[in-house]
Amino acid sequence: MNEILRTERLLLREMTWEDLPDLAQMLQDPLVMYAYEHEFTDEDVKQWLSRQLDRYEKYGFGLWAAVLKGSGRMVGQAGLTYQKCEGAQVLEVGYLLKRKFWHQGYAREAAAGCRDYAFQVLGAHRVHSVIKTDNAASIRVAESLGMHREKEFVARYYNGDMPHYLYMVSKEEFLPGDRV
């Protein structure tokens, strides 16, 4: 197991092919994936995992398995990826949780750990979140991390163009004492 970081309740580690069933449970749940407006096939799930494994190799980070410390049970995924925003690449804090783990603070906890990792380990100067404009829960998470809305833009996903917000916090704005 390649552990990346720990939070109060979670351990974030690199995903492996053994995580495919947990990943499928998440990526094939229409409520979890509403922002993508796309039904994920078994092949889509394999490609998603393959992209993460490639990111680990290429960048040393990607979306990691978020597991409960005590049980090792996967609650979702969280991590850092490069995303496109109007032709530029931004370092994004991203997360996705299994539905049964919503509304328990895991998204904020994992995202805060990823924000801290980006600043303290990777030496990033800014981190972002790309959020669909109607995703109120993710907007609340971004704002709880000290992020502010930089702009609105259109992103193209599986089912076409969708309006998104770009949220950002810089290392200078980040207060090290502001922990989960």
Solvent accessible surface area in square Angstrom, and as a share of the most:
residue,aa,sasa,rsa
1,M,168,0.75
2,N,81,0.42
3,E,65,0.29
4,I,37,0.19
5,L,24,0.12
6,R,139,0.51
7,T,19,0.11
8,E,127,0.57
9,R,83,0.30
10,L,0,0.00
11,L,12,0.06
12,L,0,0.00
13,R,36,0.13
14,E,37,0.17
15,M,2,0.01
16,T,56,0.33
17,W,121,0.42
18,E,139,0.62
19,D,8,0.04
20,L,38,0.19
21,P,97,0.61
22,D,43,0.22
23,L,0,0.00
24,A,22,0.17
25,Q,92,0.41
26,M,1,0.00
27,L,1,0.00
28,Q,65,0.29
29,D,20,0.10
30,P,82,0.52
31,L,99,0.49
32,V,8,0.05
33,M,4,0.02
34,Y,88,0.34
35,A,22,0.17
36,Y,53,0.20
37,E,78,0.35
38,H,48,0.21
39,E,124,0.56
40,F,12,0.05
41,T,78,0.45
42,D,97,0.50
43,E,96,0.43
44,D,31,0.16
45,V,2,0.01
46,K,88,0.37
47,Q,89,0.40
48,W,16,0.06
49,L,0,0.00
50,S,42,0.27
51,R,94,0.34
52,Q,1,0.01
53,L,49,0.24
54,D,89,0.46
55,R,49,0.18
56,Y,21,0.08
57,E,153,0.68
58,K,151,0.64
59,Y,78,0.30
60,G,40,0.39
61,F,11,0.05
62,G,0,0.00
63,L,18,0.09
64,W,0,0.00
65,A,0,0.00
66,A,0,0.00
67,V,7,0.04
68,L,37,0.18
69,K,83,0.35
70,G,84,0.81
71,S,81,0.52
72,G,44,0.42
73,R,116,0.42
74,M,5,0.02
75,V,0,0.00
76,G,0,0.00
77,Q,1,0.00
78,A,0,0.00
79,G,0,0.00
80,L,0,0.00
81,T,4,0.02
82,Y,75,0.29
83,Q,49,0.22
84,K,156,0.66
85,C,4,0.02
86,E,115,0.52
87,G,80,0.77
88,A,56,0.44
89,Q,112,0.50
90,V,16,0.09
91,L,19,0.09
92,E,20,0.09
93,V,2,0.01
94,G,11,0.10
95,Y,51,0.19
96,L,28,0.14
97,L,11,0.06
98,K,9,0.04
99,R,109,0.40
100,K,106,0.45
101,F,14,0.06
102,W,85,0.30
103,H,167,0.75
104,Q,84,0.37
105,G,40,0.39
106,Y,19,0.07
107,A,18,0.14
108,R,64,0.23
109,E,4,0.02
110,A,0,0.00
111,A,0,0.00
112,A,1,0.01
113,G,11,0.11
114,C,0,0.00
115,R,1,0.00
116,D,18,0.09
117,Y,33,0.13
118,A,0,0.00
119,F,3,0.01
120,Q,103,0.46
121,V,94,0.54
122,L,68,0.34
123,G,36,0.35
124,A,16,0.12
125,H,128,0.57
126,R,107,0.39
127,V,0,0.00
128,H,10,0.05
129,S,6,0.04
130,V,22,0.13
131,I,8,0.04
132,K,20,0.09
133,T,34,0.20
134,D,91,0.47
135,N,25,0.13
136,A,57,0.44
137,A,50,0.39
138,S,16,0.10
139,I,27,0.13
140,R,144,0.53
141,V,21,0.12
142,A,1,0.01
143,E,93,0.42
144,S,45,0.29
145,L,3,0.01
146,G,43,0.41
147,M,7,0.03
148,H,77,0.34
149,R,124,0.45
150,E,66,0.29
151,K,78,0.33
152,E,102,0.46
153,F,9,0.04
154,V,97,0.56
155,A,15,0.11
156,R,175,0.64
157,Y,69,0.26
158,Y,104,0.39
159,N,98,0.50
160,G,16,0.15
161,D,85,0.44
162,M,7,0.03
163,P,62,0.39
164,H,9,0.04
165,Y,30,0.11
166,L,4,0.02
167,Y,1,0.01
168,M,8,0.04
169,V,2,0.01
170,S,14,0.09
171,K,82,0.35
172,E,138,0.62
173,E,85,0.38
174,F,18,0.08
175,L,123,0.61
176,P,88,0.55
177,G,74,0.71
178,D,61,0.32
179,R,109,0.40
180,V,77,0.44
